[in-house]
Amino acid sequence: MSAPVTKNIDHQRTLSFSEVFPKILGMIPRIPKFAKTLKKLLSLTDEDPLSLGRVIEEVAVTYKDRTALLFEDQSWTYHQYNQEANRLANYLLSRGVKKGDNIVSFINNRPALLFTMAAAAKIGARVSLINFNLRKKVLSHCVNIMPIKLYLVDEELVDAFEEIRSDLPESAKGNLYFYPDAGTREAPEGYHDMKQGMAAESDLNPPTTNDIVLGDGICYIFTSGTTGFPKAAPQFHRSMYRAATFIGSLVLNIKKEDRVYVVLPFFHSNAIKLSWMSTFSKGATLIMKRKFSASSFWDDVRKYRANTFIYIGELCSYLMNQPEKESDKDNTIEKILGNGLRPEIWKKFKNRFQISRVMEFYGASESNGGTFNLLNLDETVGMALESHTIVEYDIEEEAFVRDENGFCKKTPKGGAGMLLWELPDGKDQFTGYTDPKESEKKILTDVFAKGDRWFNTGDMMRVMGFNHYQFADRMGDTFRWKGENVATHEVEETVNAFAQVAESTTYGISMPGSDGRLGMTSVIPFCPFEEFDLAGFAEHVTKALPAYAVPRFLRFKKEFETTATHKIKKVQLQQEGFDIKTVKDPLYVLIPGRDAFEPLTDALFAEIQDGKYNF
């Protein structure tokens, strides 16, 4: 079996008893709380009359005058937050929204999005959380993936939404709603003004909150999965409540005095699922940022006196790449929660910014399991509580390694293999997607016995021992860049639509000093590569794709090596990347801020290696 693709070669390690045992001893005082919380979570059923809306109404009484939400120069107490959510909920009810209806939220990272979530939670409607970076074809796909009752569109995103308005069904007429922000423009023709509509509505709790149970839907989080366009993974009050309770009580141990800083977009699981209700349910303060800024991050932390922040690995890398300052250690952060912190910078990051607890985790919106670094060990995504396994996988052949009986082989300690979550008794106890066919593709059968069923995460994990793991790499046709999943199918479809492209393949490549993988595409052109329209190709891909999905490196090929089933082999292409010393094919790069791909010269290669350009 070939070795897994991984960029953490120097940090592939296993855990020792002497490292783990003291951490376990330190957890003993918290065992009663763990046991009590887990017992509570395991006793919940889908029929329980419990919902996020009910939680919001309860904390509005319990923590009435405490600050719930901070955003720029604005703040809301728990009482005020609940009142605003009520005005929106009552307005939506007056517009005919009812339990089970779907609402599109195409809203920037600002409080309006969290008011929308709260209002929907009180009605029993489900919010389709659309990535506000999406444009054109992909945006149209996500907006139209399910029947929609009404569309909430941010003032700053109306122009992007107008580009796909003609793709909406006839039922969208009269159901477009404009959500003011800075007040720089009025609602366009055909849109209702949300601010005007909500002004006259009651701020009292709507009666519908009492009709919601844990098994009801709350929102859709979009994920690329491992193939194709983004898929909608339904989330339920049950999963959100359990996540809030588990994170708030056990992982972060949030107190009402805590202040949680979130710069991630709230269409992202880390923000909406792990920080919103885990913070609110404890009466703590959520600090919401419109967008991440590495240069002002620590100033904001000090300004807001935040002691916790939610991260993705790229965020930590950007902070590490900032020039060191004497004030780096002068901050109020005590604990952080997220995923993707690179092992090679893990300890340096903790030491530079004096952070005592890094609560790394692994999970997926559509999955039935996850891991958490409850013991605060270094360079690990933590332990798994649900039934799971790590099995050997041949990445070059894109196939599971099976024994003479046709069953999978478990990965030994120190090795890397594919993570699978068990679906006991044949029950599909994972969230999956709105499309049952796509969900079925994620189920692997006959793993250890005939007829058994497992959820295939598509992610490789290194076995560290003591039920702990280290993320190794993502397999399949998806890579991750700037915290976003990039589906290669989507990019390849766009690239192949360019008139001079005969065939292409897209893949993610490692970048110096960066997390995730940057997009690169290899192309077989119809014309000699010297005649290829590099400026036209750059314009084509940048207009059609979100910025994070645009391939930045271009390689011309005469032919592709394929598997027996005619799939293009990408492993060697990924490993070679844009290494000008190894690759003999013509290489080109689209430098940020420039309009055309240009030849990758020795000088450009050296500048990229030195981190001169912010890809």
Secondary structure, 3 states (H helix, E strand, C coil): CCCCCCCCHHHCCCCCHHHHHHHHHHHHHHHHHHHHHHHHHHHCCCCCCCCHHHHHHHHHHHCCCCEEEEECCEEEEHHHHHHHHHHHHHHHHHCCCCCCCEEEEECCCCHHHHHHHHHHHHHCCEEEECCCCCCHHHHHHHHCCCCCCEEEEEHHHHHHHHCCHHHCCHHHCCCEEEECCCCCCCCCCCEEEHHHHHHCCCCCCCHHHHHCCCCCEEEEEEECCCCCCCEEEEEEHHHHHHHHHHHHHHHCCCCCCCEEEECCCCCCHHHHHHHHHHHHCCCCEEEECCCCCCCCHHHHHHHHCCCEEEEEHHHHHHHHHCCCCHHHHCCCCCEEEEECCCHHHHHHHHHHHCCCEEEEEEECCCCCCEEECCCCCCCCCEEECCCEEEECEECCCCEECECCCCCECECCCCCEEEEEEECHHHCCCCCCCCCHHHHHHCEEECCCCCCCEEEEEEEEEEEEECCEEEEEEECCCEEEECCEEEEHHHHHHHHHCCCCEEEEEEEEECCCCCCCCEEEEEEEECCCHHHCCHHHHHHHHHHHCCHHHCCCEEEECCCCCECCCCCECCHHHHHHCCCCCCCCCCEEECCCCCCCCEECCHHHHHHHHCCCCCC
